[in-house]
Amino acid sequence: MIRHVVLCKIKQNAPLQKIKEEIENLKEKIEVIKHIEVGIDIRFDSNPSDFCIITEVEDTTDLKTYATHPEHLKVIEFLKQYLTERRVVDYYVQ
């Protein structure tokens, strides 16, 4: 199993709940997704990201399918207008 973690910072006017819904709805549209969630930061740290996306897929083939899927690309296009920073970590889990 591969866990794909994305940390994002966004502009102040970004519709965070809408972003969360759009991302989490990908589970219904992309069959290789085993799990997906969006965590919105609680503002405890002084230099936080605004939210994280945690996605799990079976293997690198599925990760590529997810990354290039048209529904995922639509969400990325929607998100781009609000993003100011993005960081990614992909790692194997058991």
C-alpha positions as CSV (number, residue, x, y, z in Angstrom):
1,M,0.0,0.0,0.0
2,I,1.2,3.5,-0.8
3,R,0.2,6.6,1.2
4,H,0.2,9.9,-0.7
5,V,0.3,12.9,1.6
6,V,-0.1,16.5,0.3
7,L,0.3,19.6,2.5
8,C,-1.2,22.8,1.2
9,K,-1.3,26.4,2.0
10,I,-4.0,28.5,0.3
11,K,-5.2,32.1,-0.1
12,Q,-7.3,33.6,2.6
13,N,-10.5,33.7,0.5
14,A,-10.3,30.0,-0.4
15,P,-13.5,28.0,0.1
16,L,-12.0,25.4,2.4
17,Q,-15.1,23.3,2.9
18,K,-15.8,23.2,-0.9
19,I,-12.1,22.1,-1.5
20,K,-12.5,19.4,1.2
21,E,-15.7,18.1,-0.5
22,E,-14.3,18.1,-4.0
23,I,-11.2,16.2,-2.9
24,E,-13.0,13.6,-0.8
25,N,-15.6,13.0,-3.5
26,L,-12.8,11.6,-5.7
27,K,-13.2,8.3,-3.8
28,E,-16.5,7.8,-5.6
29,K,-15.0,8.6,-9.0
30,I,-11.6,6.9,-9.0
31,E,-11.7,3.2,-8.2
32,V,-8.0,2.8,-7.3
33,I,-8.4,5.0,-4.2
34,K,-8.6,2.8,-1.1
35,H,-8.9,5.8,1.2
36,I,-8.9,9.6,1.0
37,E,-9.3,12.2,3.6
38,V,-8.8,16.0,4.0
39,G,-7.6,17.3,7.4
40,I,-8.1,21.0,8.0
41,D,-5.5,22.5,10.3
42,I,-6.6,23.5,13.8
43,R,-4.1,26.4,14.0
44,F,-2.1,25.1,16.9
45,D,1.4,25.6,15.3
46,S,2.7,29.0,14.4
47,N,3.6,28.0,10.8
48,P,0.9,25.6,9.7
49,S,-0.2,24.3,6.4
50,D,-3.9,25.0,5.9
51,F,-4.9,21.4,5.1
52,C,-3.5,18.0,4.2
53,I,-4.8,15.3,1.8
54,I,-4.1,11.7,2.7
55,T,-4.8,9.2,-0.1
56,E,-4.0,5.5,-0.1
57,V,-3.6,3.3,-3.2
58,E,-2.4,-0.2,-3.7
59,D,0.9,0.4,-5.7
60,T,2.8,2.8,-7.9
61,T,0.6,1.8,-10.9
62,D,-2.5,2.9,-9.0
63,L,-0.7,6.1,-7.8
64,K,0.0,7.0,-11.5
65,T,-3.7,6.1,-12.4
66,Y,-4.8,8.4,-9.6
67,A,-2.4,11.2,-10.5
68,T,-3.4,11.3,-14.2
69,H,-7.2,10.5,-13.8
70,P,-9.4,13.2,-15.5
71,E,-11.5,13.7,-12.3
72,H,-8.3,14.3,-10.2
73,L,-7.0,16.7,-12.8
74,K,-10.3,18.6,-12.6
75,V,-9.9,19.0,-8.9
76,I,-6.3,20.1,-9.3
77,E,-7.4,22.8,-11.8
78,F,-10.1,24.0,-9.3
79,L,-7.5,24.0,-6.5
80,K,-4.8,25.9,-8.4
81,Q,-6.6,29.2,-8.2
82,Y,-6.3,29.1,-4.4
83,L,-2.9,27.3,-3.8
84,T,0.1,29.2,-2.5
85,E,2.2,26.2,-1.5
86,R,2.2,22.5,-1.9
87,R,4.4,19.7,-0.5
88,V,4.1,16.0,-1.2
89,V,5.4,12.8,0.5
90,D,4.7,9.3,-0.9
91,Y,5.6,6.3,1.1
92,Y,4.9,2.6,1.6
93,V,2.7,1.4,4.4
94,Q,1.7,-2.1,5.5
